[in-house]
């Protein structure tokens, strides 16, 4: 699949939003995975999540289209592609850290002021 096709498919997703055509997302995901670059793989993951309605398309699609343009632009360096990858990965859900709000065992009313 050509780099131009990746850009064409990502642009089509933006133009047709809010409708998401599964055939377009499937072809785009396959093309990105075939590309194999770290940026392409990050874009593919976000496209999957948009297709599954786990990431808001209105927020993700413009960023995805820009990242696809960055991916296919031969004039850009790995530095620009890495910056685009970092930006795209901010759209990925953050795994739960296990941090929870903890209720204290001792109520505030049971505390006494210390006297010296």
N, C-alpha and C positions, 0 to 999 in steps of 0.2 A: 504494500500500500504506500502511496506516495505521501510525502510531507504536505503537499498541496491539498490532498484529500483530508488529512487531519484538520487543517485550517478550515476547509470548506464545511466539514461536518460540525465543527464547533461553532462556526458562524451560523449555520442552519439552526442549531439548538437555540441560540440567542434570538434569532429572527422569529422562530415559531413559538417561543415562550408565551404564555405559561404552559402550553401543551408540550409534552415531552414524548417524542416518537421513540418507542423501544427499538425499532430497527436502526435508527440513527445512533442512539446511545450504544447499542451492541456493536455496530460497525466501528464507531469511534474507539470504544474500549479495546477491541481487537487490534485496531491499527496502532494504538498507543502501546499496547503490550508487545506487538511485533517490533516497534521501534526500540524498546528496551532501555532507553536512557532513563536515568533516575527521575528527571522531570516528567517524562512521558508516563512512567509508572505511577507517580504521584497524581498526575492529572486523571489517569484511568481510575484510580481509587475514588477520587472525588466525584467523577462522572457516575460511577456505580452508586454512590450514596445519593446523588441527586436523582438518579433514575428510580431508586427505592424510596424516594421522598423522605430521606433521613437528613438531608441538608436542603435548605431553602434554595430553590432554583433562582429566585430573583437576586439573591446575594451571590451565589456561586457562578452562575453562567457568565457574567461579564469578566470575572477573574479567570475563568477557565478559557475563554476565548483569547484573552491577552496572553495567558501562559502558552496556549497552543501556537500563537503567533511567534512568541519568543522561541519555542521549541524548533519551529521550522525555518526561522530566519538564519541563513548561513552566515550573515555578517556578524552575528552576536557570538560572544565568547562563552566559555563554560562559567565564567563569573556571573554573567547575566542569567544564564539558565539556572544556576544554583540559587540566585536571588528569587527567581520566579518559583522555583520548587519550594523554597521556604515560605513564600507568600501563600501558595496553594495549600501547603500543609497546615496553615493556620485554620483552614476550613474543616479539617478533620476533627471528629469528636475526640475529646480528651478522656482517656480512661479514668475510671474512678480511682481516687488516690487512697481511699479507705479512711480519710479524715472525716470525722463526724463531730457534730456539736455534742459536747458532753455536759450533762447536768451535774453540778457539784453534789457530793455526798452529804455535805454539811450545809444546812440552810443559813443564810446570812444572819438571821435573827438569833442563831445559836452562838455566834461569835462574840467574844468579850474583848474589850479593850485591855491591852496589857499595861500593867502599872509597874513601875520600877521602884 
